[in-house]
Amino acid sequence: TTSPADSSTGNSTRIPTSSPTKISLVPSKTTVDLALPNDMILSMNSTNDPNQSSTGNTKNNSADTILISTVSPPPTPCLGLNREMEIFGILKSVSDPSLLSDLDTPQGKAFDWIVNTDPLRLCPGFGISCQFIQRYTMALLYFSTGGNGWLNCAAPDTGSDCVEEPNIDMICRVTSRWLSADSECDWCGNTCNSDSCLTEIQIESNNQTGVIPNEISELTNITDIRLEKGNITGTIPTTIGALTNLGFLDLDVQNLTGSLPEGLWSLTKLTTIDLNNNTLTGTIDTRIGNLVDLDYLQFNNNNFTGAIPDSLSNLANLKYAFFHGNDFDGVMPESVCELRWNSLQILRSDCLGPNPKLECEEPMCCSRCV
């Protein structure tokens, strides 16, 4: 709000309130401040408006009409040390502060990128609620999985191709490079909802290496993770249980190790778990029976041991289950076999030969013995 004494930045027109005035909101480069209640003072910056005289006063076609800008000036960019400190203050709750400070770590590289290199120059607290941490997390995923060595749509300075269909497994809805000035929603393989929060990540057969960072749990709107066919090592993130909207998990044909994380069994929206062709170990928890929406389960060609849990029979929607190429033992539970007369179309296990690892009658129970 301005007063007559404050209007030195532009010419002013005093309009008595005794005369009815109509105010029209129209796009313009003119900025207007209103002083109320007794008089209205219009402070107008100089523009190329043909209706503005050389003295700065508006020449109105109608005496009772005033043109007021609806365009807000752009926000002042946050720059310098304060911006870096603010960003660090936010991200230290996402990643270990010592990793953020180390440029040899993916976290340090992602932090350095978002502070110093990212063309968007995001300000903490500005924009959509999920954007700032989301953009950092996607930059971290890029650096954690060897993004500069990707075959398709790597960062602008890598020289990689960037095409819509780089291979039979991956489709880029928008062919925008990672770490570009575009929204991370448009980076190849990503999809966002109407709030610009990430819902899908698809990076397949793209020469992925490294590990999946635990910080992926920050993407709480995610429904689909498809990171298959690469050379990713390490374990499935222990923080995966935070992704309560996750329905599709595809991490097959990698080099993942370790046991299945506890949080996996709490993701009750899962319809697909595709983990074949890794080197995963451990047993299948009985809590797998909590995943009642599951219709596709692929555990084959890993190093799993133990028995197939009877609770698997709770999965009334299960259509495909692959257990072969592991060290499961015992007998396939009769209750699981009964699913073959309902929804379960394919059930494969290591039941071939006179002394099978896992007893399962073919074809009455297992559709195929391997």
Backbone torsions as a table, in degrees:
resi	resn	phi	psi	omega
1	THR	NA	141.0	-178.6
2	THR	-125.8	163.5	176.4
3	SER	-124.1	170.3	179.2
4	PRO	-54.6	-34.7	-178.8
5	ALA	-74.4	-20.8	-176.6
6	ASP	-92.9	-0.2	-169.0
7	SER	-96.2	32.2	-178.6
8	SER	-71.1	-14.6	-178.4
9	THR	-79.2	-8.3	179.6
10	GLY	-165.1	172.5	178.0
11	ASN	-74.9	152.9	-175.8
12	SER	-123.9	145.6	174.9
13	THR	-122.5	124.5	-180.0
14	ARG	-93.1	127.6	-178.3
15	ILE	-120.3	113.4	179.7
16	PRO	-61.3	137.8	-179.8
17	THR	-76.1	-9.3	178.4
18	SER	-69.6	-20.5	177.5
19	SER	-97.7	121.5	-179.2
20	PRO	-55.9	134.4	-177.7
21	THR	-126.1	132.6	176.0
22	LYS	-100.6	129.4	179.6
23	ILE	-109.0	122.1	179.4
24	SER	-106.8	128.6	177.7
25	LEU	-89.8	113.4	-178.9
26	VAL	-134.9	149.5	176.6
27	PRO	-62.8	134.6	-179.0
28	SER	-166.2	160.5	173.4
29	LYS	-86.4	-2.4	179.2
30	THR	-75.5	134.1	174.7
31	THR	-107.2	140.0	-172.7
32	VAL	-132.3	133.7	172.4
33	ASP	-112.2	139.4	-178.8
34	LEU	-111.2	134.8	174.0
35	ALA	-112.9	127.9	-177.0
36	LEU	-128.9	160.6	13.5
37	PRO	-104.7	-22.5	-168.0
38	ASN	-76.2	-40.5	179.1
39	ASP	-130.9	160.1	173.9
40	MET	-115.7	120.3	-179.1
41	ILE	-105.6	123.1	-179.9
42	LEU	-103.9	113.3	176.4
43	SER	-100.2	114.8	-171.7
44	MET	-118.0	125.5	175.2
45	ASN	-73.8	155.6	179.9
46	SER	-68.6	137.9	178.9
47	THR	-140.6	-178.3	175.0
48	ASN	-95.2	19.0	-178.4
49	ASP	-62.2	123.1	-179.0
50	PRO	-64.4	-17.7	179.0
51	ASN	-85.7	1.6	-177.3
52	GLN	-103.1	130.7	-178.6
53	SER	-80.0	170.3	-179.1
54	SER	-66.9	-16.6	178.2
55	THR	-86.1	-7.0	179.4
56	GLY	96.4	-8.5	179.1
57	ASN	-84.5	141.7	-178.3
58	THR	-78.4	133.8	174.4
59	LYS	-94.7	100.6	-177.1
60	ASN	-82.1	136.4	173.4
61	ASN	-68.8	-26.5	177.9
62	SER	-127.9	136.8	-174.9
63	ALA	-67.5	-18.6	-177.1
64	ASP	-110.1	20.9	180.0
65	THR	-123.2	131.4	177.5
66	ILE	-123.8	132.8	177.7
67	LEU	-90.3	125.7	-178.1
68	ILE	-123.1	134.8	-179.2
69	SER	-67.0	140.6	171.2
70	THR	-107.9	4.5	-178.3
71	VAL	-96.8	120.0	179.1
72	SER	-82.0	146.4	175.6
73	PRO	-65.8	150.2	-179.9
74	PRO	-63.9	148.8	179.4
75	PRO	-65.7	147.5	176.7
76	THR	-67.5	125.2	-177.9
77	PRO	-64.8	143.0	176.4
78	CYS	-89.6	122.3	-172.8
79	LEU	-130.0	167.2	168.9
80	GLY	79.6	-162.9	-173.2
81	LEU	-62.7	-38.9	-179.0
82	ASN	-60.1	-41.2	178.8
83	ARG	-62.4	-46.7	179.8
84	GLU	-60.5	-41.2	-179.5
85	MET	-68.3	-38.2	177.7
86	GLU	-64.1	-43.4	179.5
87	ILE	-63.8	-43.6	178.4
88	PHE	-60.7	-40.0	-179.9
89	GLY	-62.6	-32.8	177.9
90	ILE	-76.9	-46.6	-171.8
91	LEU	-77.1	-16.6	178.5
92	LYS	-69.6	-14.0	173.7
93	SER	-87.8	-7.3	179.4
94	VAL	-102.5	-45.9	-178.8
95	SER	-123.0	157.6	175.9
96	ASP	-58.4	124.2	-178.6
97	PRO	-54.7	-34.2	-179.7
98	SER	-67.1	-30.2	177.3
99	LEU	-75.3	-36.2	177.5
100	LEU	-62.1	-31.4	-177.0
101	SER	-85.5	-4.6	-175.6
102	ASP	-109.4	108.5	-177.2
103	LEU	-69.1	-7.4	176.4
104	ASP	-86.5	-5.6	179.4
105	THR	-102.2	154.6	174.7
106	PRO	-57.7	-36.0	178.7
107	GLN	-64.5	-43.4	178.5
108	GLY	-64.7	-38.8	178.7
109	LYS	-67.3	-41.2	179.2
110	ALA	-66.3	-41.0	177.9
111	PHE	-62.9	-47.0	179.6
112	ASP	-61.7	-38.1	-179.8
113	TRP	-65.5	-47.3	-175.7
114	ILE	-71.1	-25.0	178.1
115	VAL	-82.9	-45.7	-167.4
116	ASN	-112.0	-21.6	-170.9
117	THR	-117.6	-32.8	-176.6
118	ASP	-53.8	120.4	-178.8
119	PRO	-61.8	-22.9	-178.7
120	LEU	-73.1	-23.6	-179.8
121	ARG	48.0	52.1	-177.4
122	LEU	-60.6	143.9	175.4
123	CYS	-102.2	137.5	177.4
124	PRO	-57.5	133.8	177.7
125	GLY	82.7	-2.6	180.0
126	PHE	-104.4	140.8	177.1
127	GLY	95.4	-165.4	-176.2
128	ILE	-67.6	154.7	-170.7
129	SER	-62.4	-34.9	-174.8
130	CYS	-91.1	-8.1	-165.0
131	GLN	-68.3	-45.9	-169.5
132	PHE	-64.4	-55.2	179.7
133	ILE	-66.4	-34.6	178.5
134	GLN	-61.7	-44.3	-178.8
135	ARG	-66.7	-40.7	175.3
136	TYR	-61.0	-45.1	-177.2
137	THR	-62.7	-38.6	179.2
138	MET	-71.5	-35.7	173.7
139	ALA	-63.9	-39.3	177.4
140	LEU	-63.9	-42.8	176.8
141	LEU	-59.5	-39.8	178.7
142	TYR	-60.4	-52.4	-177.9
143	PHE	-69.8	-32.8	-178.4
144	SER	-69.6	-27.4	-177.0
145	THR	-109.5	27.8	174.3
146	GLY	65.1	42.9	-173.8
147	GLY	-54.7	-35.9	-179.1
148	ASN	-66.1	-13.4	176.6
149	GLY	-102.8	5.0	178.4
150	TRP	-63.2	153.0	-178.4
151	LEU	-84.7	-23.2	-175.3
152	ASN	-135.7	132.1	172.8
153	CYS	57.0	36.8	169.6
154	ALA	-70.3	-179.4	-175.8
155	ALA	-54.1	155.2	-173.6
156	PRO	-55.0	-30.4	-175.1
157	ASP	-92.6	10.5	-176.2
158	THR	-90.4	-21.4	-179.5
159	GLY	81.1	8.5	178.8
160	SER	-74.0	161.3	172.5
161	ASP	-68.2	163.2	172.4
162	CYS	-147.2	93.5	-175.1
163	VAL	-124.7	163.2	-173.8
164	GLU	-68.7	-40.7	-178.9
165	GLU	-126.9	81.4	-177.3
166	PRO	-68.5	-24.6	179.0
167	ASN	-158.7	177.3	-174.1
168	ILE	-71.8	-14.0	-176.8
169	ASP	-97.1	-21.3	-168.6
170	MET	-124.5	134.1	175.0
171	ILE	-127.6	127.3	175.9
172	CYS	-94.0	113.8	179.1
173	ARG	-64.2	-33.6	173.4
174	VAL	-132.7	129.2	-177.5
175	THR	-87.6	71.3	177.4
176	SER	-113.1	134.2	-177.7
177	ARG	-70.6	150.2	172.6
178	TRP	-68.0	149.3	-179.0
179	LEU	62.4	23.0	175.4
180	SER	-89.9	179.3	179.4
181	ALA	-72.8	-13.6	-179.7
182	ASP	-70.1	162.3	174.0
183	SER	-58.9	143.8	176.2
184	GLU	-61.3	-19.2	175.1
185	CYS	-63.7	-26.6	-176.8
186	ASP	-98.6	-5.0	177.1
187	TRP	-63.4	142.3	-173.0
188	CYS	-49.1	124.6	177.3
189	GLY	95.3	-6.6	-177.1
190	ASN	-101.6	151.2	175.3
191	THR	-138.8	141.0	178.3
192	CYS	-123.3	163.5	175.4
193	ASN	-87.8	-172.9	-176.6
194	SER	-67.4	-15.8	176.6
195	ASP	-93.0	8.4	-179.1
196	SER	63.9	28.3	173.4
197	CYS	-102.8	136.7	-174.1
198	LEU	-63.3	134.7	176.5
199	THR	-120.5	-24.3	-178.3
200	GLU	-140.2	140.4	171.7
201	ILE	-127.6	125.8	178.9
202	GLN	-132.9	104.6	176.4
203	ILE	-129.2	100.5	-172.6
204	GLU	-129.2	138.6	179.2
205	SER	51.2	46.2	-174.8
206	ASN	-124.3	28.5	177.5
207	ASN	59.5	40.4	178.7
208	GLN	-72.5	139.1	176.8
209	THR	-132.7	-167.8	175.6
210	GLY	71.9	-144.6	-174.6
211	VAL	-133.9	162.9	173.4
212	ILE	-88.5	120.3	-175.0
213	PRO	-72.9	146.6	176.3
214	ASN	-60.2	-25.9	-177.9
215	GLU	-65.5	-8.6	176.9
216	ILE	-59.9	-19.3	178.6
217	SER	-66.0	-13.1	177.1
218	GLU	-70.8	-17.4	-177.1
219	LEU	-87.7	70.1	-168.4
220	THR	-72.2	-11.0	176.8
221	ASN	-90.6	-2.6	-172.8
222	ILE	-66.5	135.6	176.5
223	THR	-114.0	-26.9	-176.9
224	ASP	-131.7	126.4	170.8
225	ILE	-122.9	117.2	-179.2
226	ARG	-128.4	96.3	-179.9
227	LEU	-124.3	67.4	-173.7
228	GLU	-107.5	163.3	173.3
229	LYS	57.9	75.0	176.4
230	GLY	-157.1	-146.5	179.6
231	ASN	-135.6	42.1	177.9
232	ILE	-75.3	134.0	-179.0
233	THR	-113.1	-169.0	179.6
234	GLY	79.5	-165.7	-175.5
235	THR	-105.3	164.6	169.3
236	ILE	-66.7	132.1	-175.4
237	PRO	-51.3	132.3	179.1
238	THR	-68.1	-16.2	-178.2
239	THR	-88.1	5.2	-172.6
240	ILE	-60.2	-23.5	-180.0
241	GLY	-62.2	-16.6	178.4
242	ALA	-75.5	-13.6	-177.3
243	LEU	-88.3	70.0	-170.5
244	THR	-70.2	-11.9	177.3
245	ASN	-96.5	1.8	-174.4
246	LEU	-67.5	127.0	178.5
247	GLY	-118.3	-20.1	-174.6
248	PHE	-135.9	115.0	179.2
249	LEU	-121.8	111.9	-177.1
250	ASP	-127.9	103.1	-179.9
251	LEU	-127.0	33.8	-174.0
252	ASP	-80.0	162.7	178.4
253	VAL	54.7	53.8	172.1
254	GLN	-126.6	-159.0	176.3
255	ASN	-126.6	42.5	-179.2
256	LEU	-70.4	144.2	-178.8
257	THR	-126.3	177.9	176.4
258	GLY	83.4	-179.2	-178.1
259	SER	-90.6	169.0	178.3
260	LEU	-72.3	133.7	-175.4
261	PRO	-68.3	148.2	-179.2
262	GLU	-55.9	-39.3	-176.2
263	GLY	-64.2	-19.0	-179.0
264	LEU	-59.2	-36.4	-173.3
265	TRP	-77.7	-4.9	177.3
266	SER	-98.4	-2.3	-176.5
267	LEU	-87.9	79.5	-169.8
268	THR	-75.9	-4.0	175.6
269	LYS	-91.7	-1.1	-178.7
270	LEU	-63.7	130.6	171.9
271	THR	-111.6	-21.9	-178.8
272	THR	-136.8	128.5	168.4
273	ILE	-124.4	113.6	-175.6
274	ASP	-124.1	98.1	-173.6
275	LEU	-125.8	17.8	-176.1
276	ASN	-65.6	158.0	176.0
277	ASN	58.4	54.3	167.7
278	ASN	-127.6	-162.3	174.3
279	THR	-126.3	44.3	179.9
280	LEU	-71.2	149.0	-176.0
281	THR	-128.9	-178.9	177.5
282	GLY	91.8	-169.7	-176.8
283	THR	-109.0	169.3	175.8
284	ILE	-92.6	117.5	-176.1
285	ASP	-66.3	144.8	178.7
286	THR	-63.2	-19.2	179.3
287	ARG	-70.5	-2.7	173.3
288	ILE	-57.9	-23.9	177.9
289	GLY	-66.6	-11.3	176.9
290	ASN	-76.0	-18.3	-172.8
291	LEU	-88.2	66.2	-168.4
292	VAL	-70.4	-13.9	177.8
293	ASP	-90.8	-2.0	-175.4
294	LEU	-65.9	129.0	175.8
295	ASP	-122.9	-9.1	-179.1
296	TYR	-139.8	121.2	-177.2
297	LEU	-133.9	116.7	-177.5
298	GLN	-127.8	102.0	179.5
299	PHE	-111.0	2.4	-171.8
300	ASN	-65.4	154.5	177.1
301	ASN	59.6	56.2	171.3
302	ASN	-133.4	-158.2	178.5
303	ASN	-122.9	35.4	179.2
304	PHE	-68.6	150.9	-179.7
305	THR	-132.2	178.4	175.5
306	GLY	87.2	-166.1	-175.7
307	ALA	-96.5	157.2	170.5
308	ILE	-76.2	120.7	-174.5
309	PRO	-68.7	141.2	178.3
310	ASP	-61.8	-26.3	-178.6
311	SER	-64.8	-12.8	175.7
312	LEU	-58.6	-25.2	-179.3
313	SER	-67.6	-13.0	176.4
314	ASN	-70.7	-15.6	-173.4
315	LEU	-86.1	78.2	-174.6
316	ALA	-67.8	-16.5	179.2
317	ASN	-96.1	0.1	-175.9
318	LEU	-66.5	126.4	-179.9
319	LYS	-110.9	-33.3	-175.1
320	TYR	-135.5	127.7	178.9
321	ALA	-140.2	124.6	-176.0
322	PHE	-123.7	116.4	-178.5
323	PHE	-119.1	-3.0	-173.5
324	HIS	-70.2	163.3	-179.7
325	GLY	75.3	28.3	177.6
326	ASN	-130.8	-166.5	177.7
327	ASP	-119.3	35.3	173.7
328	PHE	-63.6	149.3	-179.9
329	ASP	-136.5	-178.1	179.5
330	GLY	86.5	-147.6	-175.6
331	VAL	-125.5	139.1	175.8
332	MET	-62.5	123.8	-176.5
333	PRO	-55.9	138.7	-179.8
334	GLU	-59.1	-36.0	-179.7
335	SER	-64.2	-31.5	176.0
336	VAL	-72.4	-40.4	177.7
337	CYS	-58.4	-34.3	-178.6
338	GLU	-65.9	-22.8	175.9
339	LEU	-64.6	-21.9	-179.3
340	ARG	-65.6	-19.6	179.0
341	TRP	-93.1	3.0	179.3
342	ASN	-125.5	-104.0	-173.4
343	SER	-86.2	-31.4	-169.1
344	LEU	-72.4	108.3	-176.6
345	GLN	-89.2	-38.0	-177.1
346	ILE	-129.1	127.0	175.3
347	LEU	-137.5	112.9	-177.7
348	ARG	-120.7	140.9	177.8
349	SER	-153.8	175.8	179.4
350	ASP	-84.1	71.1	-175.9
351	CYS	-116.7	16.5	-177.5
352	LEU	-84.0	144.2	173.6
353	GLY	94.4	173.4	-176.4
354	PRO	-71.6	-25.5	179.6
355	ASN	-128.0	69.8	-175.9
356	PRO	-71.6	155.4	174.7
357	LYS	-62.1	-42.0	-176.1
358	LEU	-129.5	122.2	-179.9
359	GLU	-77.5	126.0	179.7
360	CYS	-159.2	114.6	-174.9
361	GLU	-68.6	130.7	178.8
362	GLU	-108.6	132.6	1.2
363	PRO	-98.8	9.0	-175.4
364	MET	-63.2	-36.0	178.4
365	CYS	-112.3	-75.3	177.5
366	CYS	-75.2	133.9	178.6
367	SER	-71.6	-25.3	178.6
368	ARG	-155.2	134.8	173.4
369	CYS	-100.5	137.5	-178.3
370	VAL	-117.1	NA	NA
